[in-house]
Amino acid sequence: MTSRPAPPSPAASSQRPPRRAELLDQIASDPLLRELYAEVRRRAGGDSAHDVSHLLRVAAWTLALAEPEVDPTEAIGAALLHDLVNVPKSSPQRSQASALSAAEARGLLAARGVDPETVDRIAQAITDHSFSRGAVPRSALGRALQDADRLEALGAIGIFRCAATGAAMGTDFFDGDDPWAEARELDDRRHSVDHFFVKLLRLPETMCTAAGRLEAQRRAQFMVEFLRQLGEEIGTPPPAGRLPDD
């Protein structure tokens, strides 16, 4: 049996994210964050991939990945507001979602008397975080937010989100005749499993922070094992070379 490298330890990150209860206490203790949290809860819709729990997880990891100079209130605020405008992934306007969310965030923050410099930092980070926009973050806050949001596409949560998004788009789980795209082009608009190869398993190499990259690699390894299990269950194992660690 070919041995596979062990996934990076969770302890490899320089700082672990706060637990949900700790994060909520931090939000409750800050007047601005309390208002922002109340606002995003009021706006929450039925998209399980972009719900309030998603915002809180992104906030926790933005705090964990941020460099020392990043203000914690700005880190949490940017995470809470980063999906204010949720454009469906199937929409041709998808790449504009982060810019639209940033513009909306500017209005919310300015209305609450936040100083212009802080508004600019948060809005810039939100603009830059989007995967579909392809931007390289211009600030430490932007790097932490982008990595934190990309972590949500990996691991157990990433599998849930991939399935939920695929269902919303009307895709099937996989191509029953050719699940691993051996004789066809990958097409993640038709087959959810294809999305692992089109995007998800490539995310670790795009991470901006060292700790984010280690966590991304750990989560991606879990997804690789999921795909191996899927291959066993459907009676068609992934061909040699299809998975990243083959």
C-alpha positions in Angstrom: 0.0 0.0 0.0 1.3 3.4 -0.9 1.7 5.6 2.2 0.2 9.1 2.0 1.6 12.1 3.9 -0.2 12.9 7.2 -2.3 16.1 7.0 -0.9 19.1 8.8 -1.9 19.2 12.5 -4.5 21.7 13.5 -2.0 23.0 16.0 0.2 24.2 13.1 -1.8 27.4 13.0 -0.2 30.2 15.1 -3.6 30.9 16.7 -6.8 28.9 16.9 -10.1 30.7 16.2 -12.3 31.6 19.1 -15.2 29.3 19.8 -18.7 30.5 18.7 -19.7 31.5 22.3 -16.5 33.4 22.8 -17.0 35.3 19.5 -20.6 36.1 20.4 -19.4 37.5 23.7 -16.9 39.7 21.9 -19.6 40.9 19.6 -22.0 41.6 22.4 -19.3 43.7 24.2 -18.8 46.1 21.3 -21.6 48.5 20.4 -20.8 48.7 16.7 -20.4 44.9 16.3 -23.7 44.4 18.2 -25.5 46.6 15.6 -23.8 45.0 12.6 -24.6 41.5 13.9 -28.2 42.5 14.5 -28.3 43.9 10.9 -27.0 40.8 9.2 -29.3 38.6 11.3 -32.2 40.7 10.1 -31.1 40.3 6.5 -30.4 36.6 6.7 -32.2 34.6 4.0 -32.6 30.9 3.3 -29.1 30.3 1.7 -27.5 27.7 4.1 -24.1 28.3 2.4 -24.2 32.0 3.3 -26.1 32.1 6.6 -25.2 33.8 9.9 -23.3 30.7 11.0 -21.1 31.1 7.9 -20.4 34.8 8.8 -19.5 33.8 12.4 -17.1 31.1 11.2 -15.4 33.5 8.8 -15.2 36.1 11.6 -13.5 33.6 13.9 -10.9 32.6 11.3 -10.3 36.2 10.2 -9.3 36.9 13.8 -7.1 33.8 13.9 -5.3 34.5 10.6 -5.0 38.3 11.0 -1.6 39.8 11.5 -1.0 41.7 14.8 -1.7 45.1 13.3 -5.2 44.2 12.3 -7.8 45.7 14.7 -10.1 42.9 16.0 -13.2 45.0 15.6 -12.4 45.6 12.0 -11.7 41.9 11.4 -15.1 40.9 12.8 -16.9 43.7 11.2 -15.5 42.9 7.7 -16.4 39.2 8.1 -20.0 40.0 9.2 -20.5 42.3 6.2 -18.6 40.4 3.5 -21.7 38.8 2.0 -24.2 41.6 2.3 -25.1 41.2 -1.3 -25.2 37.5 -2.2 -25.3 37.0 -6.0 -26.0 33.4 -7.0 -23.0 31.5 -8.3 -24.8 30.8 -11.6 -25.3 34.5 -12.2 -23.1 36.4 -14.8 -22.9 39.2 -12.2 -21.3 36.8 -9.6 -17.9 38.6 -9.9 -19.5 41.8 -8.8 -20.8 40.5 -5.5 -17.9 41.6 -3.4 -17.9 45.1 -4.8 -21.6 45.4 -4.2 -21.2 44.1 -0.7 -18.4 46.6 0.0 -20.6 49.5 -1.2 -23.4 48.3 1.0 -21.0 48.0 3.9 -19.8 51.6 3.4 -23.3 52.9 3.8 -24.0 50.8 6.9 -20.7 51.8 8.6 -20.9 55.5 7.7 -24.5 55.6 9.0 -23.2 54.4 12.4 -20.5 57.2 12.6 -17.5 55.0 11.8 -14.5 57.1 10.7 -13.7 57.2 7.0 -10.3 55.4 7.4 -11.9 52.4 9.1 -14.7 52.3 6.5 -12.1 52.3 3.7 -10.1 49.5 5.3 -13.2 47.3 5.8 -14.7 48.0 2.4 -11.4 47.4 0.6 -11.0 44.0 2.4 -14.5 43.0 1.4 -13.9 44.1 -2.2 -10.8 42.0 -2.4 -11.9 38.8 -0.7 -13.9 37.3 -3.6 -12.6 34.2 -5.4 -14.6 34.9 -8.5 -13.2 38.4 -8.7 -9.6 37.0 -8.6 -8.2 39.9 -6.6 -5.0 39.8 -4.6 -5.8 41.5 -1.2 -4.1 44.8 -0.7 -4.0 44.7 3.1 -3.4 42.4 6.1 -7.1 42.5 6.8 -8.0 41.6 3.2 -5.6 38.6 3.3 -7.0 37.3 6.5 -10.6 37.7 5.3 -10.0 36.1 1.9 -8.3 33.1 3.5 -11.0 32.7 6.2 -13.7 32.8 3.5 -11.9 30.3 1.3 -11.5 27.9 4.3 -15.3 27.6 4.3 -15.1 25.9 0.9 -13.0 23.1 2.3 -13.4 20.3 4.8 -16.7 19.0 6.1 -18.3 22.4 5.8 -17.0 22.7 2.3 -18.7 19.4 1.3 -22.0 20.6 2.8 -21.7 23.9 0.9 -20.8 22.2 -2.4 -23.8 19.9 -2.2 -26.1 22.8 -1.1 -24.9 25.0 -3.9 -25.1 22.3 -6.5 -28.7 21.5 -5.4 -29.6 25.2 -5.8 -28.1 25.3 -9.2 -29.8 22.1 -10.3 -26.7 20.0 -10.8 -26.4 16.3 -10.2 -24.0 14.8 -7.6 -21.7 13.2 -10.3 -21.8 11.8 -13.8 -22.9 8.2 -13.3 -21.2 7.1 -16.6 -17.9 8.9 -16.0 -17.8 10.2 -12.4 -14.1 11.2 -12.5 -14.2 12.9 -16.0 -11.8 10.4 -17.6 -13.4 10.7 -21.1 -15.0 14.2 -20.9 -14.2 17.7 -19.8 -14.8 18.7 -16.2 -18.1 20.6 -15.9 -19.1 21.8 -12.4 -22.2 23.4 -13.7 -23.6 19.9 -14.3 -21.8 17.7 -11.8 -21.0 18.8 -8.2 -18.1 16.3 -7.8 -16.4 18.1 -10.7 -16.3 21.2 -8.6 -13.7 19.5 -6.3 -11.3 19.4 -9.2 -12.2 22.6 -10.9 -11.8 24.7 -7.7 -11.9 23.2 -4.3 -8.8 21.0 -4.2 -6.8 23.9 -5.7 -7.7 26.3 -3.0 -4.8 25.6 -0.6 -2.2 26.9 -3.1 -4.1 30.2 -3.3 -4.0 31.0 0.4 -2.3 34.2 1.4 -1.3 33.4 5.0 0.9 30.5 6.2 -1.6 29.4 8.9 -4.4 29.6 6.4 -2.5 27.4 3.9 -1.9 24.8 6.6 -5.5 24.7 7.6 -6.6 24.6 4.0 -4.3 21.6 3.3 -5.7 19.8 6.4 -9.2 20.3 5.2 -8.4 19.4 1.6 -7.0 16.1 2.8 -10.3 15.3 4.4 -12.0 16.0 1.1 -9.6 13.7 -0.7 -10.6 10.9 1.7 -14.2 11.7 1.1 -13.7 11.2 -2.6 -11.9 7.9 -2.1 -14.9 6.8 0.0 -17.3 7.9 -2.7 -15.4 5.9 -5.2 -15.7 2.8 -3.0 -19.4 3.3 -2.6 -20.2 3.8 -6.3 -17.9 1.0 -7.4 -15.7 3.3 -9.5 -12.6 4.4 -7.6 -10.8 7.6 -8.7 -8.2 6.8 -11.4 -4.5 7.1 -10.6 -3.4 10.7 -10.8 -6.9 12.2 -10.3 -6.5 13.0 -6.6 -3.8 15.5 -5.5 -1.8 13.0 -3.4 -1.7 10.1 -5.9 
